[in-house]
């Protein structure tokens, strides 16, 4: 089976660019940033999530300076692959792909901000998302 071609520019999109897409972009950049341009955005810009910085710090990645922004903020940027992490983001990206030469992949990824329980249980939900994204990036891009 042929592997998908290697993109030169990847955009990760989730709903608010506060958790899933910045995690994915940071992980992708750490693994492949020297050969692939990586960015993240949301359908709309949400508020920064403090748990993201904590769990990304555990793997040596600093997201303390990340500020959520929307897809509209990247209107002048060109990407050849969009990876969506929420159903809403997937619908938007597929609509965008109708008028542009962009490949779209949907990686269903749960929103850890809806997790309930103790602080540690909530952090574990964030870790599960981080680890899942890390595994998926390795499977897809090597």
N, C-alpha and C positions, 0 to 999 in steps of 0.2 A: 504494500500500500504506500502510495506517495505521501510524504508529509506536506502539510500546507507550506506555501512559500513563506520565507522570512520577511516580515514587514520592515519598512524603514522608519515608520512612525505609527505609534499605537496610542489610542485614546481610550481610557477606562471611564465609563459613565455609570453613575448610580443616581439615586434620587436627589440627594442634597450635597454631594461632594464633601461629606463630613466624616464618613467612616470607610465604607467599602472601596470606593474608587481611589481615595488617597492611599489606602493600605496597598491596594494592588499596584498602583503606580510606583510607590516606594520600593516594593519588592521587585518589580520588573526592572526598575532603574538600577537597583543594587546588583541584579544578576546580569543585565544586558544593556545597561545605559551607555556603554561605550560604543555600541553598534546600532542602537535603536533609540529614536527620540520618543520619550514617554511623557504623557500628560494625563490629567484627570479633570473631570468636571461633573456637575450634577445637572439635572433638569432645572433645578433652581439652587441657589446658594443657601445652605443651611447655616447653623451655628457650629463652630469648632466643638469637637467632642473630646473631653479630657482623657477618657479611657483609651482612645486611639494612641495618643502619645505614650501612654504608659506601656501598652502591650507591644508597640513597635520598638520602644527602647529596649525591651527584653531581647530583641534580635539585632540590636545595634543600629537601628534606624531612627533618626531624629525627625519627627513630624511636628515639633513644637511651633515651627514657623508657618505651617500650612494654614492657609485661609481659604475656605470654601468659595468656589465661584461656579457660574453656570456655563452651559454650552455656548450661550450667546457671547460670553466673554472671549471665546476662542474662534469667533467667526472668521478671522483672517488666517487661521492655521489650517494646514493640510495634513490629513492622516490617510493611511491606506488600510488601516484596520481599527475598527471600533469594537471594544469588548464591553458588553453591557452586563451589569450586575443586579439589575432589578427589572421587573416586568415593564414598569413605566419608562425606564431608560431604553429598553429594547424597542418599545413601540416608537419612541422618538428617533432612535438611530435608524430603524428600518425606513421610517419616513424620509429621513435625510438621505439615505442611500438610494432612494428613487431618483434623485437628481444629481448625484455625485458618484464617482467611481470609488466606492468605499466598500470593503468587506465588513460584514457585521457578524459577530459571534455572541451568543448569549450564554453566560455562565450564571445560572441561577444561584444566588448567594443570599442567605438569610440576613435580615437586619438585626444585629446583636443589640441594638438600643431598645428593643422591645423585651429583652430578657428580664426575668424577675427572679428574686431570691436575694441571697446575701451578696455583699460586694464581691466576694471571691467567685460566687456562681456567675455573676454578671461578667466579671473579667474573663472567666473561662469561656463564656459565649464569644467574646471578642477574640480570644486566642484561637478558638475553633475556626472562626472566619479567617483569621490571618493564616493559620496553618493550611486551611483548605485552598486559599488563594495561592499560597506559596507552592503547594503541590501541583495545582493546575498550571501555573506559570512554567514550572519545570517540565511537566508533561507536554505542554504545547510548544515551548520555545527551547527546551533543552537545558 
